């Protein structure tokens, strides 16, 4: 079988594993704060992840360049065997972590896999250590600290805004051609209504769940849904180009420069991430939703805003932060605001341990895969 076909299949397998592990990072707050159940939240995250992955082909070209050109020394040509070994090493570890419910970083796994296989293939001089340190390791170290700090600053502001919004709803009433606001005390105010169509707004129930009110209700839940979708979109935009860039690593796959091959890779990665998210995302979502800290609406909203803002900016700049580290650190930061006892430190310990071992385990697996491939092929 052509090695390029094997590499593409493994690329899709890695994207599937990434979806299974990472969809939780943007939707765990929906479940943890009681907005919706697991399956609905996972479906929501899946849809926006796929959209973000497709969008990455347009706006995240810097990320592709970072992973395809910024890790190997100039003049070093990666063989197809190296690409296959990197994909195998990263994929195996992310699949194992997803199966055991551990939220790990695909970015970490890919970096470790490239270093592990690269050391065996080229030695130390074949890797661009300055690029690995400045473009990958440093952002990965700083991103959890930035997420923790941003959540500590952002959450008090979000909490104040949420307190003012709590109990207030906007109702779009198509039959009445009206937009009605209901505050927390049940008082209503018509913000807009046409004068020639529909009927007057009368007898609007006072409660936000308003049985019998035929209209679209926009409340704090709605804002939380939007923030979760935005974080999922950012995650797809951040992760898809890293995975697709493996086909370009060292120009190992000759067909990649064609537009058709690039489009097929991005679309394939997007679909595989979506399938992994929907079919395998439950285990890790349960860990982040239930076993780190309890969350309410404003806390979940703060975590999602922190995650989406940092990940989007990083994707545009080509800095590969870990969505896992950003999202998990934001949730931990929110827990710390309620007191040290509000965080389940045993879960945090397991998560941090998984983060630490991802680099060496992925490096070992890819190095082993490369040795086996060179002997067999």
C-alpha positions in Angstrom: 0.0 0.0 0.0 1.2 3.5 -0.8 2.7 5.1 2.3 0.8 8.4 1.6 -2.5 6.5 1.9 -1.4 4.9 5.2 -0.4 8.4 6.4 -3.7 9.8 5.5 -5.6 7.0 7.2 -3.5 7.5 10.4 -4.1 11.3 10.1 -7.9 10.6 10.2 -7.4 8.3 13.2 -5.5 11.0 15.1 -8.2 13.5 14.3 -10.8 11.0 15.6 -8.8 10.6 18.8 -8.4 14.3 19.2 -12.2 14.8 18.9 -12.9 12.1 21.5 -10.5 13.8 24.0 -11.0 17.5 23.3 -14.7 18.1 22.6 -15.2 18.1 26.4 -13.1 21.3 26.8 -15.8 23.6 25.5 -19.0 21.8 26.6 -18.2 20.5 30.0 -19.4 23.7 31.5 -22.9 23.3 30.0 -23.3 20.0 31.8 -21.5 21.0 35.0 -23.7 24.0 35.5 -26.9 22.1 34.7 -27.8 23.8 31.4 -28.2 20.5 29.5 -27.4 16.8 29.5 -24.3 15.1 28.1 -25.6 14.0 24.7 -27.0 17.4 23.7 -23.9 19.2 24.9 -21.6 16.8 22.9 -23.7 17.2 19.8 -23.5 21.0 20.2 -19.7 20.9 20.6 -19.4 18.5 17.7 -21.2 20.8 15.3 -19.1 23.8 16.2 -15.8 21.8 16.3 -16.4 20.7 12.7 -17.1 24.3 11.6 -14.0 25.5 13.3 -11.9 22.8 11.7 -13.2 23.7 8.2 -12.6 27.4 9.0 -9.0 26.6 10.0 -8.1 26.0 6.4 -8.6 29.7 5.8 -7.5 31.5 8.9 -5.0 29.2 10.6 -2.3 28.9 8.0 0.3 30.1 10.4 -0.3 27.1 12.6 0.2 24.8 9.6 3.6 26.5 8.9 4.6 26.2 12.6 4.1 22.4 12.7 5.3 21.6 9.1 8.4 23.8 8.9 9.3 25.1 12.3 10.4 21.9 14.0 13.0 20.2 11.7 16.3 21.8 10.9 16.8 23.5 7.5 17.7 21.0 4.8 16.4 18.0 6.7 14.0 16.0 4.7 11.5 13.8 6.6 10.7 10.5 5.1 7.1 9.1 4.8 8.1 6.6 7.5 8.8 9.5 9.9 5.4 11.0 9.2 3.7 7.6 9.9 5.7 7.1 13.1 4.7 10.6 14.4 1.1 9.9 13.7 1.2 6.5 15.3 2.9 7.8 18.5 0.5 10.7 19.0 -2.6 8.8 18.0 -2.0 5.8 20.4 -1.4 8.1 23.4 -4.4 10.3 22.8 -6.6 7.2 22.2 -5.4 5.6 25.5 -6.0 8.9 27.4 -9.5 9.3 25.9 -10.4 5.7 26.8 -9.4 6.2 30.4 -11.1 9.7 30.7 -7.9 11.7 31.0 -7.9 15.2 29.3 -4.6 15.4 27.5 -3.1 17.7 24.8 -2.9 16.6 21.2 -0.4 19.5 20.7 1.8 17.9 23.4 1.4 14.5 21.9 2.4 15.7 18.4 5.4 17.6 19.7 6.6 14.7 21.7 6.1 12.3 18.7 8.0 14.6 16.4 10.9 14.9 18.8 11.0 11.2 19.6 11.0 10.0 15.9 13.2 12.9 14.9 15.9 12.0 17.4 16.1 8.5 16.1 16.0 9.5 12.4 18.3 12.6 12.5 19.9 12.9 15.9 19.9 16.1 17.9 21.2 18.2 15.0 18.2 17.3 12.9 15.7 19.1 15.1 15.2 22.9 15.3 15.4 23.2 19.1 15.0 26.9 19.2 11.8 26.7 17.2 10.5 23.8 19.4 11.3 25.8 22.5 10.0 29.2 21.5 7.1 28.3 19.2 5.8 25.2 21.1 7.2 24.5 24.5 7.0 28.1 25.8 3.4 28.7 24.7 2.4 25.3 26.2 4.0 26.2 29.5 2.6 29.7 29.6 -1.0 28.9 28.4 -2.2 27.3 31.6 -0.8 30.2 33.7 -2.4 32.7 31.4 -5.7 30.8 31.5 -5.6 30.6 35.3 -4.8 34.4 35.6 -7.4 35.4 33.0 -10.2 33.4 34.6 -9.4 35.0 38.0 -9.7 38.4 36.4 -12.6 37.7 34.1 -14.9 35.8 36.3 -15.6 38.5 38.9 -16.7 40.8 36.0 -18.8 38.0 34.4 -20.4 37.3 37.8 -21.5 40.9 38.2 -23.0 41.0 34.7 -24.6 37.7 35.2 -26.1 38.8 38.5 -27.8 41.7 36.8 -29.0 39.5 33.9 -30.2 36.6 36.1 -33.9 36.3 35.8 -34.1 38.7 32.9 -35.2 37.4 29.5 -35.8 38.7 26.1 -38.7 37.2 24.2 -39.0 37.3 20.5 -42.7 36.9 19.6 -43.2 36.4 15.9 -47.0 36.3 16.1 -47.1 39.6 17.9 -44.3 41.1 15.9 -42.8 42.2 19.2 -39.6 42.0 21.4 -40.5 41.9 25.1 -38.1 42.1 28.1 -39.1 40.5 31.4 -36.9 41.3 34.5 -36.2 39.2 37.5 -39.3 40.6 39.3 -41.6 39.7 36.5 -42.1 43.2 35.2 -42.5 43.3 31.4 -41.6 46.0 28.9 -42.2 45.9 25.2 -39.0 47.0 23.5 -40.3 46.9 20.0 -43.5 46.1 18.2 -44.8 46.9 14.7 -47.9 49.1 14.5 -49.5 47.5 11.5 -48.9 43.8 11.8 -49.8 41.3 14.4 -51.7 42.0 17.6 -50.9 43.9 20.8 -48.8 42.3 23.5 -51.2 41.4 26.3 -51.2 39.2 29.4 -47.5 38.2 29.2 -46.8 35.7 32.0 -44.3 36.9 34.6 -42.0 33.9 34.9 -39.1 33.3 32.6 -40.3 29.8 31.7 -43.6 31.4 30.6 -45.9 28.6 29.7 -48.0 29.5 26.7 -45.7 32.3 25.5 -45.2 31.5 21.8 -41.8 33.0 21.1 -38.0 32.6 21.3 -36.6 33.2 24.8 -33.0 34.6 25.2 -31.7 34.4 28.7 -28.5 33.6 30.5 -28.7 30.0 29.3 -28.6 31.3 25.8 -25.4 33.3 26.4 -23.9 30.2 27.9 -24.8 28.1 24.8 -23.2 30.8 22.6 -20.0 30.9 24.7 -19.7 27.1 24.5 -20.2 27.1 20.7 -17.5 29.9 20.4 -15.0 27.8 22.5 -15.7 24.7 20.4 -15.2 26.8 17.2 -11.9 28.0 18.6 -10.9 24.5 19.5 -11.5 23.2 16.0 -9.6 26.2 14.5 -6.7 25.5 16.8 -6.4 21.7 16.5 -7.2 20.8 12.9 -4.3 22.6 11.2 -1.8 21.0 13.6 -3.0 17.5 12.6 -3.3 18.3 8.9 0.2 19.8 8.9 1.7 16.3 9.5 1.2 15.6 5.8 3.4 18.5 5.1 6.1 17.7 7.6 9.4 18.0 5.9 7.6 17.8 2.5 7.4 14.1 3.1 4.1 13.7 1.2 4.7 15.0 -2.3 1.0 15.4 -3.2 0.2 17.8 -0.4 1.0 21.1 -2.3 -2.0 20.5 -4.6 -5.2 22.4 -3.6 -7.2 19.2 -3.9 -4.9 17.3 -1.4 -5.0 20.2 1.1 -8.8 20.5 0.9 -9.2 16.7 1.3 -6.9 16.8 4.3 -8.7 19.6 6.1 -12.2 18.2 5.3 -11.2 14.7 6.3 -9.7 16.0 9.6 -12.9 18.0 10.3 -15.2 15.0 9.7 -13.0 12.7 11.7 -12.8 15.2 14.6 -16.6 15.4 14.5 -17.1 11.6 14.6 -14.6 11.3 17.4 -16.3 14.1 19.4 -19.8 12.6 19.1 -18.9 8.9 19.5 -16.1 9.1 22.0 -16.4 12.4 23.9 -18.4 11.2 26.9 -15.7 9.9 29.3 -13.5 13.0 29.3 -16.5 15.3 29.4 -17.7 13.6 32.7 -14.3 14.3 34.3 -14.3 18.0 33.5 -18.0 18.5 34.2 -18.3 16.6 37.5 -14.9 15.9 39.0 -12.9 19.2 39.0 -15.3 21.7 40.7 -19.0 22.6 40.8 -20.1 25.3 38.4 -23.0 27.7 37.9 -24.0 29.7 34.9 -21.6 32.6 35.3 -18.7 30.3 36.2 -19.2 28.2 33.1 -19.6 31.3 31.0 -16.3 32.7 32.3 -14.4 29.4 31.6 -15.7 29.4 28.0 -14.8 33.0 27.4 -11.3 32.5 28.7 -10.8 29.4 26.6 -12.2 30.8 23.4 -10.3 34.1 23.6 -6.9 32.6 24.3 -7.2 29.8 21.8 -8.5 32.0 19.0 -5.7 34.5 19.4 -3.1 31.8 19.6 -4.5 30.1 16.4 -4.3 33.3 14.4 -0.7 33.9 15.6 0.4 30.4 14.9 1.2 29.7 18.6 0.1 26.1 19.4 -1.4 26.4 22.9 -3.2 23.4 24.3 -7.0 23.7 24.5 -6.8 21.0 27.2 -4.5 23.1 29.4 -6.4 26.4 28.8 -9.9 25.0 29.5 -8.9 22.9 32.5 -6.9 25.7 34.0 -9.8 28.1 33.5 -12.1 25.7 35.3 -9.5 25.3 38.1 -9.1 29.1 38.5 -12.9 29.5 38.9 -12.8 26.8 41.6 -10.0 28.6 43.4 -12.1 31.8 43.6 -14.6 29.8 45.7 -11.8 28.5 48.0 -9.1 25.9 47.8 -11.5 23.3 49.1 -13.8 23.8 46.2 -11.3 22.1 43.8 -11.1 18.3 43.7 -7.3 18.1 43.9 -7.1 14.4 43.3 -8.6 14.9 39.8 -6.3 17.8 39.2 -3.3 15.7 40.2 -4.3 13.0 37.7 -4.8 15.6 35.0 -1.4 17.2 35.6 0.3 13.8 35.7 -1.2 13.0 32.3 0.0 16.4 31.0 3.6 15.6 32.2 3.8 12.1 30.8 2.3 13.0 27.4 5.6 14.3 25.9 7.8 11.4 26.9 5.2 8.7 26.2 4.4 10.1 22.8 8.1 10.4 22.0 8.8 6.8 23.0 5.9 5.5 21.0 6.8 7.4 17.9 10.5 6.4 18.2 9.5 2.8 18.6 7.2 3.0 15.6 10.0 4.6 13.5 12.4 1.8 14.4 9.9 -0.9 13.5 9.0 0.8 10.2 12.6 1.2 9.1 13.1 -2.5 9.7 9.9 -3.7 8.1 9.6 -1.4 5.1 
